[in-house]
Amino acid sequence: MWFAVFALFLTVLGAGWLTRFVPTAGTVWMKPLLAFSGAYLFTLTVTHLLPEALELRPGHQVGYFVLAGFFGQMVLEVFSQGVEHGHVHHHPEHSGHVGQVPFMLLFSLAIHSFLEGSILIKDPLAGDVNHNFYAILTGIALHHIPAAFALMALLRLRLGSFRRALPYLLLFALAGPAGIVLSNYVVLDQLLGSGLYAALLGLVAGNFLHVSTTILFETSPDHRLNVRKLLATLAGLLLALAVDVV
């Protein structure tokens, strides 16, 4: 369990640290990574999270939580400006926000990350999530790499230095681990014994569906064949499907 906590924390820190060495403009690796993570996350959601939520709470109620997660993510993105999709904002000076900390952006990203971490429960009663715990953890961690990179790039441009931006990156890095700790050590019995975990899975599944489909559509906005992105998408799909075989 603590491996998952440190894995998410260090993934965000490591991706943010990359902005010291990798230019934020022209990051050719970003779109293939986004395509890979989007396909991986979408496949895991459809093949594992949604079926598990429906198994824990049969009926149509889970669908309401999926819808709430999907459209709730749309609201969060009004404030996050698409950073969770790896959107790097290169010219904050044009928006008049130089020197200002984007607290609403940070808050929306923290909620997004906290919810993702909260479904990672290592307990037999968590069913498919417990069985494929590390596969789902991998999908969340991969998704956090471009998000953390984009966030740190924006913070550095606004605040003028890596040192001033680092404390706010740490807040984002702690959100996912906080969700893991809360679900596994504070409210575990309440989640698994009341049907709330199924609702939470539905909510996060809707969240993942919005994020992953947006990523996949944005990586090919002109609908032209891009072999590199196509291969990355297929790799993410096949890797997620291989979870059932392992």
VMD Tcl script that draws the C-alpha trace (Angstrom):
set ca {
  {0.00 0.00 0.00}
  {2.72 2.42 0.93}
  {4.41 1.59 -2.36}
  {1.36 3.08 -4.11}
  {1.51 6.18 -1.91}
  {5.16 6.82 -2.71}
  {4.76 5.85 -6.37}
  {2.11 8.53 -6.99}
  {3.99 11.11 -4.95}
  {7.32 10.53 -6.69}
  {5.73 10.34 -10.14}
  {4.33 13.86 -9.79}
  {7.57 15.22 -8.31}
  {9.68 13.55 -11.00}
  {7.50 14.82 -13.85}
  {7.53 18.33 -12.40}
  {11.31 18.16 -11.99}
  {11.64 17.42 -15.72}
  {10.71 21.03 -16.48}
  {14.18 22.02 -15.28}
  {15.80 20.04 -18.09}
  {13.19 19.60 -20.84}
  {11.92 22.62 -22.80}
  {8.19 23.08 -22.34}
  {7.76 24.17 -25.97}
  {7.85 21.48 -28.62}
  {7.72 18.50 -26.28}
  {7.46 15.81 -28.97}
  {7.13 13.05 -26.37}
  {4.01 14.56 -24.79}
  {1.35 13.58 -27.34}
  {2.42 9.91 -27.72}
  {2.54 9.60 -23.91}
  {-0.91 11.19 -23.66}
  {-2.26 8.84 -26.34}
  {-0.77 5.83 -24.54}
  {-2.07 6.85 -21.11}
  {-5.48 7.83 -22.50}
  {-5.97 4.47 -24.21}
  {-4.69 2.58 -21.17}
  {-6.98 4.48 -18.79}
  {-10.02 4.18 -21.06}
  {-9.55 0.41 -21.45}
  {-9.10 -0.17 -17.72}
  {-12.21 1.87 -17.01}
  {-14.38 -0.08 -19.44}
  {-13.03 -3.54 -18.62}
  {-12.48 -3.27 -14.86}
  {-13.81 -0.21 -13.02}
  {-17.29 -0.12 -14.52}
  {-17.92 -3.88 -14.28}
  {-16.72 -3.89 -10.67}
  {-18.97 -0.95 -9.76}
  {-21.96 -2.73 -11.33}
  {-21.12 -5.96 -9.54}
  {-20.94 -4.21 -6.18}
  {-24.13 -2.23 -6.81}
  {-26.33 -3.86 -9.50}
  {-28.88 -1.71 -11.25}
  {-28.96 1.67 -12.90}
  {-27.83 3.74 -9.89}
  {-24.15 3.39 -10.79}
  {-24.95 5.09 -14.09}
  {-25.94 8.26 -12.24}
  {-22.56 8.36 -10.53}
  {-20.79 7.78 -13.85}
  {-22.66 10.73 -15.32}
  {-21.85 12.84 -12.25}
  {-18.17 12.01 -12.63}
  {-18.18 12.70 -16.38}
  {-19.90 16.08 -16.20}
  {-18.26 16.97 -12.90}
  {-14.91 16.66 -14.65}
  {-16.15 19.12 -17.26}
  {-16.77 21.63 -14.46}
  {-13.35 21.00 -12.92}
  {-11.70 21.65 -16.29}
  {-13.18 25.13 -16.39}
  {-10.74 25.89 -13.56}
  {-7.90 23.48 -14.40}
  {-7.63 24.77 -17.99}
  {-6.94 21.27 -19.28}
  {-3.70 20.79 -17.34}
  {-4.73 17.19 -16.55}
  {-4.57 16.62 -20.32}
  {-1.01 17.90 -20.46}
  {-1.92 21.35 -21.80}
  {1.12 23.60 -21.37}
  {0.32 27.31 -21.32}
  {3.34 29.06 -22.81}
  {2.34 32.73 -22.52}
  {0.76 33.58 -19.16}
  {1.91 37.17 -19.56}
  {-0.81 37.60 -22.18}
  {-3.48 36.77 -19.59}
  {-2.24 39.25 -16.99}
  {-1.58 36.56 -14.37}
  {2.21 36.75 -14.06}
  {3.20 36.43 -10.41}
  {-0.18 35.02 -9.35}
  {-0.64 31.51 -7.99}
  {-3.52 29.73 -9.83}
  {-5.25 28.49 -6.67}
  {-8.47 27.42 -8.40}
  {-6.45 25.43 -10.92}
  {-4.52 23.75 -8.11}
  {-7.72 23.06 -6.19}
  {-9.42 21.40 -9.15}
  {-6.34 19.28 -9.90}
  {-6.11 18.26 -6.25}
  {-9.77 17.11 -6.23}
  {-9.19 15.20 -9.45}
  {-6.08 13.49 -8.05}
  {-7.63 12.82 -4.63}
  {-10.60 11.02 -6.18}
  {-8.29 8.92 -8.34}
  {-6.25 7.87 -5.32}
  {-9.33 7.11 -3.24}
  {-10.40 4.14 -5.40}
  {-7.06 2.35 -4.87}
  {-8.11 0.00 -2.09}
  {-6.00 -3.07 -1.34}
  {-8.63 -5.33 0.19}
  {-10.33 -8.51 -1.12}
  {-13.74 -6.82 -0.79}
  {-12.62 -4.26 -3.40}
  {-12.85 -7.07 -5.97}
  {-11.35 -6.30 -9.36}
  {-9.59 -3.17 -8.09}
  {-7.78 -5.24 -5.46}
  {-6.93 -7.93 -8.02}
  {-5.59 -5.40 -10.55}
  {-4.41 -2.85 -8.01}
  {-1.02 -2.16 -9.57}
  {-2.36 -2.05 -13.12}
  {-4.81 0.67 -12.10}
  {-2.09 2.43 -10.11}
  {0.08 2.41 -13.25}
  {-2.69 4.03 -15.28}
  {-3.15 6.81 -12.74}
  {0.61 7.38 -12.47}
  {0.99 7.57 -16.26}
  {-1.84 10.06 -16.41}
  {-0.13 12.21 -13.76}
  {3.14 12.56 -15.70}
  {1.93 15.02 -18.40}
  {-0.37 16.71 -15.86}
  {2.46 17.39 -13.43}
  {4.76 18.52 -16.24}
  {2.15 20.95 -17.59}
  {1.33 22.25 -14.11}
  {4.97 22.89 -13.22}
  {5.61 24.54 -16.57}
  {2.70 26.92 -15.94}
  {3.78 27.62 -12.35}
  {7.36 28.38 -13.39}
  {6.18 30.77 -16.08}
  {3.86 32.56 -13.68}
  {6.10 32.63 -10.60}
  {9.44 33.01 -12.34}
  {11.43 30.22 -10.68}
  {11.40 26.52 -9.95}
  {11.96 27.13 -6.23}
  {8.86 29.32 -5.87}
  {6.75 26.86 -7.84}
  {7.87 23.71 -5.98}
  {5.60 24.04 -2.89}
  {2.51 24.12 -5.12}
  {3.70 21.06 -7.04}
  {4.03 19.33 -3.66}
  {0.35 20.06 -2.94}
  {-0.63 18.29 -6.14}
  {1.78 15.44 -5.40}
  {0.16 14.85 -1.99}
  {-3.46 14.78 -3.20}
  {-3.46 11.29 -4.73}
  {-1.59 9.69 -1.79}
  {-4.02 11.42 0.59}
  {-6.90 9.68 -1.19}
  {-5.18 6.30 -0.84}
  {-4.49 6.79 2.87}
  {-8.02 8.01 3.61}
  {-9.71 5.11 1.80}
  {-7.48 2.38 3.19}
  {-6.90 3.54 6.76}
  {-9.69 5.93 7.76}
  {-12.99 5.11 6.03}
  {-12.33 1.59 4.66}
  {-15.14 -0.14 6.56}
  {-17.66 2.57 5.71}
  {-16.78 2.43 2.00}
  {-16.88 -1.33 1.61}
  {-19.79 -1.99 3.96}
  {-22.33 0.52 2.69}
  {-22.22 0.51 -1.11}
  {-20.36 3.82 -1.14}
  {-17.35 2.23 -2.81}
  {-19.45 1.28 -5.85}
  {-20.67 4.88 -6.05}
  {-17.08 6.12 -5.78}
  {-15.95 3.74 -8.52}
  {-18.76 5.00 -10.76}
  {-17.83 8.61 -10.05}
  {-14.15 8.05 -10.86}
  {-15.03 5.91 -13.88}
  {-17.00 8.84 -15.29}
  {-14.07 11.10 -14.52}
  {-11.69 8.72 -16.33}
  {-14.01 8.41 -19.32}
  {-14.07 12.17 -19.78}
  {-10.31 12.61 -19.35}
  {-9.29 9.64 -21.50}
  {-11.67 10.36 -24.39}
  {-10.68 14.03 -24.38}
  {-7.02 13.01 -24.52}
  {-7.64 10.59 -27.39}
  {-9.64 13.13 -29.40}
  {-7.13 15.92 -28.79}
  {-4.15 13.86 -29.92}
  {-5.71 13.73 -33.43}
  {-7.72 16.96 -33.74}
  {-7.39 17.09 -37.54}
  {-8.36 13.38 -37.95}
  {-5.17 12.62 -39.85}
  {-3.30 9.39 -39.47}
  {-0.27 9.79 -37.21}
  {1.59 6.51 -36.99}
  {3.43 7.41 -33.76}
  {0.23 8.34 -31.92}
  {-1.62 5.36 -33.38}
  {1.07 2.97 -32.16}
  {1.08 4.61 -28.72}
  {-2.72 4.26 -28.52}
  {-2.61 0.60 -29.55}
  {0.18 -0.05 -27.05}
  {-1.90 1.43 -24.23}
  {-4.95 -0.59 -25.31}
  {-3.05 -3.87 -25.54}
  {-1.22 -3.38 -22.26}
  {-4.49 -2.73 -20.42}
  {-6.09 -5.78 -22.04}
  {-3.10 -7.88 -20.99}
  {-4.09 -7.26 -17.37}
  {-6.78 -9.95 -17.80}
  {-4.18 -12.45 -18.98}
  {-1.59 -11.89 -16.27}
}
mol new
graphics top color blue
foreach p $ca { graphics top sphere $p radius 0.5 }
foreach p [lrange $ca 0 end-1] q [lrange $ca 1 end] { graphics top cylinder $p $q radius 0.2 }
display resetview
